[in-house]
Amino acid sequence: MDANLAGVGVLFEGRALVRQGRMNEGMALLDEAMVTVLSDDLSPEWAGNIYCHLMAAFHELADVRRAREWVEATARWLEGLPVTVLFTGICRIYRSQVLQITGAWEQAELEAMRVCQDLAEIHVAGAAEGHYQVGEIRRLASRVPIL
């Protein structure tokens, strides 16, 4: 069986079960999907897509603990990818959001600013998301300059 297809199947089955209220079964499959991402059995494109869907699911569920665990695990995966791979920026936006939620404001802002710089030339929407994140961090930390 194709590992990419199997990984996507586990991901969407997990998301469907969560939406049906079958949380334990669904979350177990979402965890399995993330383990697949980190196994190096998937192409970077598929792994990145699955990762983004998982982070969206954890965000929707306000599952900060899981998001923090997977963001840290994925940071190691990203180290092997060149900056030109789009997922490095998008994944770091999620990392910035988790850092923000857990109170690491300065780290969150620095991460978001790096995303802005790294994606400015290759993905305008991703860079814009980084700028939004910087603004949101500053707003929440009451560090927005008054004009």
C-alpha positions in Angstrom: 0.0 0.0 0.0 1.2 3.5 -0.8 2.4 5.1 2.5 1.2 8.6 1.4 -2.3 7.4 0.7 -2.4 5.3 3.9 -1.3 8.4 5.9 -4.0 10.6 4.4 -6.6 7.9 5.0 -5.7 7.6 8.7 -5.8 11.4 9.0 -9.3 11.8 7.5 -10.7 8.8 9.3 -9.5 10.3 12.6 -11.0 13.7 11.8 -14.3 12.1 10.8 -14.4 10.1 14.1 -13.7 13.2 16.1 -16.5 15.1 14.3 -18.8 12.2 15.1 -18.0 12.6 18.8 -15.9 9.4 19.0 -13.0 11.3 20.5 -10.8 8.5 21.8 -10.9 6.6 18.6 -10.4 9.7 16.5 -7.6 11.1 18.5 -5.8 7.8 18.5 -5.9 7.9 14.7 -4.7 11.5 14.6 -1.8 10.5 16.7 -1.1 7.6 14.4 -1.2 10.0 11.4 1.4 12.2 13.1 3.7 9.2 13.8 3.4 8.4 10.1 4.5 12.0 9.2 7.6 11.6 11.4 8.5 8.2 10.2 10.1 9.4 6.9 8.0 7.0 4.9 6.1 9.9 3.3 7.2 12.4 0.7 7.8 15.9 2.2 4.7 17.2 0.3 2.3 14.6 1.7 3.9 14.8 5.2 3.5 18.5 5.2 -0.1 18.4 4.1 -1.0 15.8 6.8 0.9 17.9 9.4 -1.1 21.0 8.5 -4.4 19.2 8.8 -3.4 17.8 12.1 -2.4 21.2 13.5 -5.8 22.5 12.2 -7.6 19.7 14.0 -5.7 20.3 17.3 -6.4 24.1 16.9 -10.2 23.4 16.4 -10.2 21.1 19.5 -8.1 23.6 21.6 -5.8 20.6 22.3 -2.8 22.7 23.3 -0.9 19.7 24.9 -1.0 17.7 21.7 -0.3 20.7 19.5 2.8 21.5 21.6 4.1 17.9 21.4 3.6 17.6 17.7 5.0 21.1 16.9 8.2 20.2 18.8 8.5 16.8 17.1 7.9 18.4 13.7 10.6 21.0 14.3 13.1 18.1 14.2 11.6 16.9 10.9 11.7 20.4 9.4 15.4 20.7 10.1 16.1 18.4 7.2 14.1 20.4 4.7 15.4 23.4 2.8 13.8 26.8 3.6 12.4 26.8 0.1 10.1 24.0 1.0 6.8 25.8 1.8 6.0 23.7 4.9 9.0 25.0 6.8 7.2 28.4 7.0 3.7 27.2 7.4 4.7 24.7 10.2 6.6 27.5 12.0 3.4 29.6 12.0 1.7 26.8 14.0 4.8 26.7 16.2 4.5 30.4 16.8 0.8 30.0 17.7 1.6 27.3 20.2 4.4 29.4 21.7 2.0 32.3 22.0 -0.7 30.2 23.7 1.7 28.8 26.2 3.0 32.3 27.1 6.4 32.3 25.3 5.6 35.6 23.7 9.1 36.6 22.6 9.9 33.2 21.0 6.5 33.3 19.3 7.1 36.7 17.8 10.6 35.8 16.7 9.3 32.6 15.0 6.6 34.6 13.2 9.1 37.2 12.1 11.3 34.5 10.6 8.3 33.1 8.7 7.7 36.6 7.2 11.3 36.8 6.0 11.6 33.3 4.7 8.3 33.2 2.8 8.3 36.8 1.5 9.7 35.7 -1.9 8.1 32.3 -2.3 4.6 32.4 -0.7 2.9 35.7 -0.2 -0.1 34.3 1.7 2.2 32.5 4.1 4.2 35.6 4.7 1.0 37.5 5.3 0.0 35.0 7.9 3.3 35.5 9.6 2.7 39.3 9.7 -0.7 38.7 11.1 0.7 36.5 13.8 3.3 39.2 14.7 0.6 41.8 15.0 -1.6 39.5 17.0 1.2 38.7 19.4 1.9 42.4 19.9 -1.7 43.2 20.3 -2.2 40.5 23.0 1.0 41.5 24.7 -0.1 45.2 24.6 3.0 46.1 22.6 1.2 47.7 19.6 2.7 51.1 18.9 0.2 53.9 19.1 0.2 56.1 16.0 
